[in-house]
Amino acid sequence: MFNFSYQNPTRIVFGEGQISQLATLVPKGAKVLLTYGGGSIKHNGVYQQVLQALAGFEVVEFSGIEPNPSFETLLKAVELVKAENITYLLPVGGGSVVDGTKFIAAAALFEGDPWDILAKKAPVTQAMPLGCVLTLPATGTESNGNSVVTRYSTQEKLSFASPLVYPQFAVLDPTVTFSLPPKQVANGVVDAFVHVMEQYMTYPVNAAVQDRFAEGLLLTLIEQGPLALKDPQNYDIRANVMWAATMALNGLIGQGVPQDWATHMIGHELTALYGLDHAQTLAIVLPALLQQQRSQKRAKLIQYGQRVFNLQHSDEERLIDETIAHTRAFFEQMGVPTRMADYGIKADAVDALVAKLEQHRMFKLGEHGDITIDVSRQILTAAL
Amino acid sequence: MFNFSYQNPTRIVFGEGQISQLATLVPKGAKVLLTYGGGSIKHNGVYQQVLQALAGFEVVEFSGIEPNPSFETLLKAVELVKAENITYLLPVGGGSVVDGTKFIAAAALFEGDPWDILAKKAPVTQAMPLGCVLTLPATGTESNGNSVVTRYSTQEKLSFASPLVYPQFAVLDPTVTFSLPPKQVANGVVDAFVHVMEQYMTYPVNAAVQDRFAEGLLLTLIEQGPLALKDPQNYDIRANVMWAATMALNGLIGQGVPQDWATHMIGHELTALYGLDHAQTLAIVLPALLQQQRSQKRAKLIQYGQRVFNLQHSDEERLIDETIAHTRAFFEQMGVPTRMADYGIKADAVDALVAKLEQHRMFKLGEHGDITIDVSRQILTAAL
């Protein structure tokens, strides 16, 4: 096991009816910027619940944060924060709204061009406080310090991380997910699943607890994900998916172990160039990557196959083949296709994607740093 | 799943050599009270590492905190805190030293008789800040707000809890556990195991993540505990035991699920009256309690037997019998006997223990509140 230092300051307020807790969770006297996306929160009752809980606060609204939040839109929110002397940020939505609002929190107090936070990894030395209400379990952003933002003008999807942008609290009410479109439910489950895989499917360092927890989340998502599609009004199933997605990327399972993240880095280019949903890109890249990296990941692929899919073949090559096939089948079962062709993307895309990876200097991806541009090309070709 | 609100503010600083981080973890300018137990930290190098890291601080020492820390001793430390104008507490030791120092933190700022914190559950409204260096993985106290203190004069073992006494940081260096006596290693593993069971072995509420995490910790302790006894200098094994013990009682796996704790409550009386180690009392009480509560805990006993011990009998009564037998066998394998007779405690003890349970008003223990004094008597009789 590697050394680590871990602290997660986010208070999780979990359960039906908990949006009302905003009345005490938001600091007294705060002037709140309520940020959200396309307005779905106005149709499922969340917006009304939030405003009711915030009756004692001055609230300004900023809507229109896109899926894959855009740098351009977020800068408008930063202007509003300054013009209105906002003191607290409250994103209400899915991962994009929370990620985008983390960027607002950092950019509002950043001296210089905020693009540098993303493009030059300029250090974030201060940020506005924020808490969130999550409506879509998927990214884990409700309880971590990560944010991904896309500059639409240049099709660049980039990230930053800072302990200063952890939400102070995250309200997770599973009932608000009842009305999600099945596609978003499926995407969320696949996203959470791949988050676990990025921290688990590397090489063994004898980290028993981390491995068992990661496997527990994978087992949960494999079991509960399809049930959430079948029985969308079932509270416990929704609660299990929601809690699994938070635990998948609140940092805990990644402590003291190697991490990969090549699937995410390659996938980001698919979103930036072709507009695919984040989870769709992960479902495309991961199976191809596991196949290409099967010797480097051999020991963990076998462990994963045995413990998560209960495969018991003595022939290890066959076990690995079936393990990868089961992974692909799970994504397909969730309704997320796993080939670029399924999205109408053809072979000529590989060159364009590789060029973007080069532009973003993704020369040494993966836990060994051995996924070179050429290896990424092989993975993308295998994913066609 | 039940609703919950969870936050764990403790920073975990994990790994070999991390005691040196105290230099930056302890707030600048603090006047530190270094608390410890019988002095074993002077023989294994920990004391020297701590003092070296604290070279820039004024440090006062308080030693002699007992296993099952005594109210009487801790009050002396409170006097020292006041006399020396201490501003920060640094327990260095096992669960007793940390638990005891949490009580010092609360008692030093308590207005009135500090005994009320334990005996009358008087609310703790302020407490001194503390951070800790853990030398014995077992209780999880390094990352929670709980404390158990014994008043020696009256043989009363009582607890209190407050978010104000979470350690701000916990330094966990597995190498400092290399020199632990095997008995303490075994006790620690049994203690952590039963902490998980208290939060897991109740009735199902369809909390998939919590169940998988609990099972993951049980599997880890069953696998790594015996290895730690066999191969005491193996870093990864020690690291796995240490991290499992922290995760067992940092609150995470107990969120949103029913909890039991009857084994602890009954066990406390065995320690108070007969001086048994805490873990010994748990190893005695738990198997007898599982047998007595087998119908109330039926569904979870079956799940536990299948997922943790890989038992697959179609005869569920046999499966439950073997599950309880495996639990007892694991404690015995760790060298912790599971019968009162093994410790020279005879049948006449039952009346004395029951009288203590009555005195402490333990009338309705367990997740259903159905472990009455009479049921406790049955459990104790079965544990003879």
HADDOCK unambig.tbl for C-alpha pairs under 7 A between the chains (distance, minus, plus):
assign (segid A and resid 1 and name CA) (segid B and resid 236 and name CA) 6.03 0.50 0.50
assign (segid A and resid 3 and name CA) (segid B and resid 14 and name CA) 5.45 0.50 0.50
assign (segid A and resid 3 and name CA) (segid B and resid 15 and name CA) 4.43 0.50 0.50
assign (segid A and resid 4 and name CA) (segid B and resid 13 and name CA) 6.08 0.50 0.50
assign (segid A and resid 4 and name CA) (segid B and resid 14 and name CA) 5.18 0.50 0.50
assign (segid A and resid 4 and name CA) (segid B and resid 15 and name CA) 6.66 0.50 0.50
assign (segid A and resid 5 and name CA) (segid B and resid 11 and name CA) 6.84 0.50 0.50
assign (segid A and resid 5 and name CA) (segid B and resid 12 and name CA) 5.47 0.50 0.50
assign (segid A and resid 5 and name CA) (segid B and resid 13 and name CA) 4.38 0.50 0.50
assign (segid A and resid 5 and name CA) (segid B and resid 14 and name CA) 6.04 0.50 0.50
assign (segid A and resid 6 and name CA) (segid B and resid 11 and name CA) 5.49 0.50 0.50
assign (segid A and resid 6 and name CA) (segid B and resid 12 and name CA) 5.12 0.50 0.50
assign (segid A and resid 6 and name CA) (segid B and resid 13 and name CA) 6.61 0.50 0.50
assign (segid A and resid 7 and name CA) (segid B and resid 9 and name CA) 6.62 0.50 0.50
assign (segid A and resid 7 and name CA) (segid B and resid 10 and name CA) 6.21 0.50 0.50
assign (segid A and resid 7 and name CA) (segid B and resid 11 and name CA) 4.36 0.50 0.50
assign (segid A and resid 7 and name CA) (segid B and resid 12 and name CA) 6.33 0.50 0.50
assign (segid A and resid 8 and name CA) (segid B and resid 8 and name CA) 6.87 0.50 0.50
assign (segid A and resid 8 and name CA) (segid B and resid 9 and name CA) 6.61 0.50 0.50
assign (segid A and resid 9 and name CA) (segid B and resid 7 and name CA) 6.61 0.50 0.50
assign (segid A and resid 9 and name CA) (segid B and resid 8 and name CA) 6.62 0.50 0.50
assign (segid A and resid 9 and name CA) (segid B and resid 9 and name CA) 5.49 0.50 0.50
assign (segid A and resid 10 and name CA) (segid B and resid 7 and name CA) 6.20 0.50 0.50
assign (segid A and resid 11 and name CA) (segid B and resid 5 and name CA) 6.85 0.50 0.50
assign (segid A and resid 11 and name CA) (segid B and resid 6 and name CA) 5.49 0.50 0.50
assign (segid A and resid 11 and name CA) (segid B and resid 7 and name CA) 4.35 0.50 0.50
assign (segid A and resid 12 and name CA) (segid B and resid 5 and name CA) 5.48 0.50 0.50
assign (segid A and resid 12 and name CA) (segid B and resid 6 and name CA) 5.11 0.50 0.50
assign (segid A and resid 12 and name CA) (segid B and resid 7 and name CA) 6.33 0.50 0.50
assign (segid A and resid 13 and name CA) (segid B and resid 4 and name CA) 6.07 0.50 0.50
assign (segid A and resid 13 and name CA) (segid B and resid 5 and name CA) 4.38 0.50 0.50
assign (segid A and resid 13 and name CA) (segid B and resid 6 and name CA) 6.60 0.50 0.50
assign (segid A and resid 14 and name CA) (segid B and resid 3 and name CA) 5.47 0.50 0.50
assign (segid A and resid 14 and name CA) (segid B and resid 4 and name CA) 5.19 0.50 0.50
assign (segid A and resid 14 and name CA) (segid B and resid 5 and name CA) 6.03 0.50 0.50
assign (segid A and resid 15 and name CA) (segid B and resid 3 and name CA) 4.44 0.50 0.50
assign (segid A and resid 15 and name CA) (segid B and resid 4 and name CA) 6.65 0.50 0.50
assign (segid A and resid 206 and name CA) (segid B and resid 236 and name CA) 6.23 0.50 0.50
assign (segid A and resid 207 and name CA) (segid B and resid 240 and name CA) 6.36 0.50 0.50
assign (segid A and resid 208 and name CA) (segid B and resid 220 and name CA) 6.11 0.50 0.50
assign (segid A and resid 208 and name CA) (segid B and resid 240 and name CA) 5.92 0.50 0.50
assign (segid A and resid 209 and name CA) (segid B and resid 216 and name CA) 6.68 0.50 0.50
assign (segid A and resid 209 and name CA) (segid B and resid 217 and name CA) 6.40 0.50 0.50
assign (segid A and resid 209 and name CA) (segid B and resid 220 and name CA) 6.42 0.50 0.50
assign (segid A and resid 209 and name CA) (segid B and resid 240 and name CA) 6.53 0.50 0.50
assign (segid A and resid 209 and name CA) (segid B and resid 244 and name CA) 6.20 0.50 0.50
assign (segid A and resid 212 and name CA) (segid B and resid 216 and name CA) 4.86 0.50 0.50
assign (segid A and resid 213 and name CA) (segid B and resid 213 and name CA) 5.46 0.50 0.50
assign (segid A and resid 213 and name CA) (segid B and resid 216 and name CA) 6.19 0.50 0.50
assign (segid A and resid 216 and name CA) (segid B and resid 209 and name CA) 6.67 0.50 0.50
assign (segid A and resid 216 and name CA) (segid B and resid 212 and name CA) 4.86 0.50 0.50
assign (segid A and resid 216 and name CA) (segid B and resid 213 and name CA) 6.18 0.50 0.50
assign (segid A and resid 217 and name CA) (segid B and resid 209 and name CA) 6.40 0.50 0.50
assign (segid A and resid 220 and name CA) (segid B and resid 208 and name CA) 6.13 0.50 0.50
assign (segid A and resid 220 and name CA) (segid B and resid 209 and name CA) 6.42 0.50 0.50
assign (segid A and resid 236 and name CA) (segid B and resid 1 and name CA) 6.04 0.50 0.50
assign (segid A and resid 236 and name CA) (segid B and resid 206 and name CA) 6.23 0.50 0.50
assign (segid A and resid 240 and name CA) (segid B and resid 207 and name CA) 6.37 0.50 0.50
assign (segid A and resid 240 and name CA) (segid B and resid 208 and name CA) 5.93 0.50 0.50
assign (segid A and resid 240 and name CA) (segid B and resid 209 and name CA) 6.54 0.50 0.50
assign (segid A and resid 244 and name CA) (segid B and resid 209 and name CA) 6.20 0.50 0.50
